[in-house]
Amino acid sequence: MGGGVDVGSGKWRREGRKRGVEGTADKATEQKQRRMIKNRESAARSRERKQAHTEQLEELVAQLEHENACLLREEAERNRERLKQLMETVIPVLEKRRPPHALRRVHSIG
């Protein structure tokens, strides 16, 4: 047909394919490296989020432990007050119910 037929010859195609295969390998390697970098960055962000969450939980634990200790002290104080009130009211009532002790006569022979 003409002089332009050489462009479509096997020689040019092979070189084109060769570059295409090398280009594809380079492209795949670049994509793999980009994925690896993105994965590392994502993992680092995930670790940071986990660390922040852990710190928040530790702060909450400290706060709740403090609150629990305060509540336990309050409960103990209320129990002491309640016991004191019971001692002041119940024990005198029980003592009032008891019959007075009568003195017994002792006969002595002598």
ChimeraX commands (.cxc) that place a marker at each C-alpha (Angstrom):
marker #1 position 0.00,0.00,0.00 radius 0.5
marker #1 position 2.41,2.73,0.92 radius 0.5
marker #1 position 5.40,3.88,2.94 radius 0.5
marker #1 position 3.34,4.28,6.12 radius 0.5
marker #1 position 2.92,0.52,6.48 radius 0.5
marker #1 position 6.11,0.26,8.57 radius 0.5
marker #1 position 4.39,1.98,11.49 radius 0.5
marker #1 position 2.08,-0.99,11.85 radius 0.5
marker #1 position 4.81,-3.58,11.45 radius 0.5
marker #1 position 5.65,-6.15,14.12 radius 0.5
marker #1 position 8.81,-4.31,15.05 radius 0.5
marker #1 position 6.97,-1.24,16.22 radius 0.5
marker #1 position 4.28,-3.24,17.92 radius 0.5
marker #1 position 6.77,-5.30,19.87 radius 0.5
marker #1 position 8.59,-2.22,21.10 radius 0.5
marker #1 position 5.25,-0.63,21.91 radius 0.5
marker #1 position 4.17,-3.71,23.81 radius 0.5
marker #1 position 7.48,-3.87,25.58 radius 0.5
marker #1 position 7.12,-0.32,26.78 radius 0.5
marker #1 position 3.50,-1.06,27.63 radius 0.5
marker #1 position 4.47,-4.04,29.78 radius 0.5
marker #1 position 7.21,-2.09,31.53 radius 0.5
marker #1 position 4.87,0.86,31.90 radius 0.5
marker #1 position 2.19,-1.43,33.33 radius 0.5
marker #1 position 4.65,-2.96,35.79 radius 0.5
marker #1 position 5.83,0.50,36.84 radius 0.5
marker #1 position 2.24,1.66,37.12 radius 0.5
marker #1 position 1.28,-1.38,39.22 radius 0.5
marker #1 position 4.32,-0.84,41.45 radius 0.5
marker #1 position 3.41,2.82,41.89 radius 0.5
marker #1 position -0.18,1.90,42.73 radius 0.5
marker #1 position 1.02,-0.70,45.23 radius 0.5
marker #1 position 3.35,1.82,46.85 radius 0.5
marker #1 position 0.55,4.40,47.02 radius 0.5
marker #1 position -1.74,1.82,48.63 radius 0.5
marker #1 position 0.97,0.90,51.13 radius 0.5
marker #1 position 1.51,4.57,52.02 radius 0.5
marker #1 position -2.23,5.17,52.38 radius 0.5
marker #1 position -2.53,2.04,54.49 radius 0.5
marker #1 position 0.30,3.19,56.79 radius 0.5
marker #1 position -1.31,6.62,57.14 radius 0.5
marker #1 position -4.70,5.06,57.84 radius 0.5
marker #1 position -3.17,2.73,60.43 radius 0.5
marker #1 position -1.42,5.68,62.09 radius 0.5
marker #1 position -4.71,7.61,62.25 radius 0.5
marker #1 position -6.42,4.54,63.66 radius 0.5
marker #1 position -3.76,4.18,66.37 radius 0.5
marker #1 position -4.14,7.89,67.24 radius 0.5
marker #1 position -7.92,7.52,67.53 radius 0.5
marker #1 position -7.50,4.41,69.68 radius 0.5
marker #1 position -4.98,6.20,71.92 radius 0.5
marker #1 position -7.32,9.20,72.30 radius 0.5
marker #1 position -10.24,6.90,73.11 radius 0.5
marker #1 position -8.14,5.00,75.67 radius 0.5
marker #1 position -7.12,8.28,77.32 radius 0.5
marker #1 position -10.77,9.39,77.49 radius 0.5
marker #1 position -11.74,6.08,79.08 radius 0.5
marker #1 position -8.90,6.36,81.61 radius 0.5
marker #1 position -10.07,9.87,82.56 radius 0.5
marker #1 position -13.63,8.59,82.93 radius 0.5
marker #1 position -12.43,5.71,85.13 radius 0.5
marker #1 position -10.53,8.14,87.38 radius 0.5
marker #1 position -13.56,10.41,87.63 radius 0.5
marker #1 position -15.92,7.53,88.43 radius 0.5
marker #1 position -13.53,6.08,91.02 radius 0.5
marker #1 position -13.37,9.47,92.74 radius 0.5
marker #1 position -17.16,9.79,92.64 radius 0.5
marker #1 position -17.55,6.25,93.99 radius 0.5
marker #1 position -15.16,6.97,96.89 radius 0.5
marker #1 position -17.12,10.13,97.75 radius 0.5
marker #1 position -20.41,8.24,97.68 radius 0.5
marker #1 position -19.02,5.47,99.88 radius 0.5
marker #1 position -17.82,8.05,102.43 radius 0.5
marker #1 position -21.27,9.70,102.36 radius 0.5
marker #1 position -22.95,6.34,102.87 radius 0.5
marker #1 position -20.70,5.48,105.80 radius 0.5
marker #1 position -21.38,8.86,107.42 radius 0.5
marker #1 position -25.15,8.45,106.97 radius 0.5
marker #1 position -24.98,4.95,108.45 radius 0.5
marker #1 position -23.11,6.32,111.48 radius 0.5
marker #1 position -25.71,9.07,111.90 radius 0.5
marker #1 position -28.58,6.61,111.56 radius 0.5
marker #1 position -27.01,4.27,114.13 radius 0.5
marker #1 position -26.55,7.20,116.50 radius 0.5
marker #1 position -30.21,8.16,116.10 radius 0.5
marker #1 position -31.31,4.59,116.72 radius 0.5
marker #1 position -29.17,4.36,119.82 radius 0.5
marker #1 position -30.68,7.60,121.14 radius 0.5
marker #1 position -34.31,6.66,120.45 radius 0.5
marker #1 position -34.66,2.88,120.57 radius 0.5
marker #1 position -32.52,2.02,123.59 radius 0.5
marker #1 position -34.21,4.52,125.96 radius 0.5
marker #1 position -37.62,3.16,124.86 radius 0.5
marker #1 position -36.56,-0.40,125.65 radius 0.5
marker #1 position -35.28,0.65,129.06 radius 0.5
marker #1 position -38.61,2.34,129.85 radius 0.5
marker #1 position -40.50,-0.88,129.11 radius 0.5
marker #1 position -38.55,-2.93,131.62 radius 0.5
marker #1 position -40.17,-3.26,135.01 radius 0.5
marker #1 position -38.21,-1.65,137.80 radius 0.5
marker #1 position -36.08,-4.02,139.76 radius 0.5
marker #1 position -37.61,-4.65,143.14 radius 0.5
marker #1 position -35.34,-5.09,146.04 radius 0.5
marker #1 position -35.64,-8.46,147.66 radius 0.5
marker #1 position -35.80,-8.76,151.39 radius 0.5
marker #1 position -33.21,-10.86,152.91 radius 0.5
marker #1 position -34.03,-12.40,156.27 radius 0.5
marker #1 position -31.10,-12.84,158.41 radius 0.5
marker #1 position -31.09,-15.03,161.39 radius 0.5
marker #1 position -29.27,-13.63,164.13 radius 0.5
marker link #1:1,2 radius 0.2
marker link #1:2,3 radius 0.2
marker link #1:3,4 radius 0.2
marker link #1:4,5 radius 0.2
marker link #1:5,6 radius 0.2
marker link #1:6,7 radius 0.2
marker link #1:7,8 radius 0.2
marker link #1:8,9 radius 0.2
marker link #1:9,10 radius 0.2
marker link #1:10,11 radius 0.2
marker link #1:11,12 radius 0.2
marker link #1:12,13 radius 0.2
marker link #1:13,14 radius 0.2
marker link #1:14,15 radius 0.2
marker link #1:15,16 radius 0.2
marker link #1:16,17 radius 0.2
marker link #1:17,18 radius 0.2
marker link #1:18,19 radius 0.2
marker link #1:19,20 radius 0.2
marker link #1:20,21 radius 0.2
marker link #1:21,22 radius 0.2
marker link #1:22,23 radius 0.2
marker link #1:23,24 radius 0.2
marker link #1:24,25 radius 0.2
marker link #1:25,26 radius 0.2
marker link #1:26,27 radius 0.2
marker link #1:27,28 radius 0.2
marker link #1:28,29 radius 0.2
marker link #1:29,30 radius 0.2
marker link #1:30,31 radius 0.2
marker link #1:31,32 radius 0.2
marker link #1:32,33 radius 0.2
marker link #1:33,34 radius 0.2
marker link #1:34,35 radius 0.2
marker link #1:35,36 radius 0.2
marker link #1:36,37 radius 0.2
marker link #1:37,38 radius 0.2
marker link #1:38,39 radius 0.2
marker link #1:39,40 radius 0.2
marker link #1:40,41 radius 0.2
marker link #1:41,42 radius 0.2
marker link #1:42,43 radius 0.2
marker link #1:43,44 radius 0.2
marker link #1:44,45 radius 0.2
marker link #1:45,46 radius 0.2
marker link #1:46,47 radius 0.2
marker link #1:47,48 radius 0.2
marker link #1:48,49 radius 0.2
marker link #1:49,50 radius 0.2
marker link #1:50,51 radius 0.2
marker link #1:51,52 radius 0.2
marker link #1:52,53 radius 0.2
marker link #1:53,54 radius 0.2
marker link #1:54,55 radius 0.2
marker link #1:55,56 radius 0.2
marker link #1:56,57 radius 0.2
marker link #1:57,58 radius 0.2
marker link #1:58,59 radius 0.2
marker link #1:59,60 radius 0.2
marker link #1:60,61 radius 0.2
marker link #1:61,62 radius 0.2
marker link #1:62,63 radius 0.2
marker link #1:63,64 radius 0.2
marker link #1:64,65 radius 0.2
marker link #1:65,66 radius 0.2
marker link #1:66,67 radius 0.2
marker link #1:67,68 radius 0.2
marker link #1:68,69 radius 0.2
marker link #1:69,70 radius 0.2
marker link #1:70,71 radius 0.2
marker link #1:71,72 radius 0.2
marker link #1:72,73 radius 0.2
marker link #1:73,74 radius 0.2
marker link #1:74,75 radius 0.2
marker link #1:75,76 radius 0.2
marker link #1:76,77 radius 0.2
marker link #1:77,78 radius 0.2
marker link #1:78,79 radius 0.2
marker link #1:79,80 radius 0.2
marker link #1:80,81 radius 0.2
marker link #1:81,82 radius 0.2
marker link #1:82,83 radius 0.2
marker link #1:83,84 radius 0.2
marker link #1:84,85 radius 0.2
marker link #1:85,86 radius 0.2
marker link #1:86,87 radius 0.2
marker link #1:87,88 radius 0.2
marker link #1:88,89 radius 0.2
marker link #1:89,90 radius 0.2
marker link #1:90,91 radius 0.2
marker link #1:91,92 radius 0.2
marker link #1:92,93 radius 0.2
marker link #1:93,94 radius 0.2
marker link #1:94,95 radius 0.2
marker link #1:95,96 radius 0.2
marker link #1:96,97 radius 0.2
marker link #1:97,98 radius 0.2
marker link #1:98,99 radius 0.2
marker link #1:99,100 radius 0.2
marker link #1:100,101 radius 0.2
marker link #1:101,102 radius 0.2
marker link #1:102,103 radius 0.2
marker link #1:103,104 radius 0.2
marker link #1:104,105 radius 0.2
marker link #1:105,106 radius 0.2
marker link #1:106,107 radius 0.2
marker link #1:107,108 radius 0.2
marker link #1:108,109 radius 0.2
marker link #1:109,110 radius 0.2
view
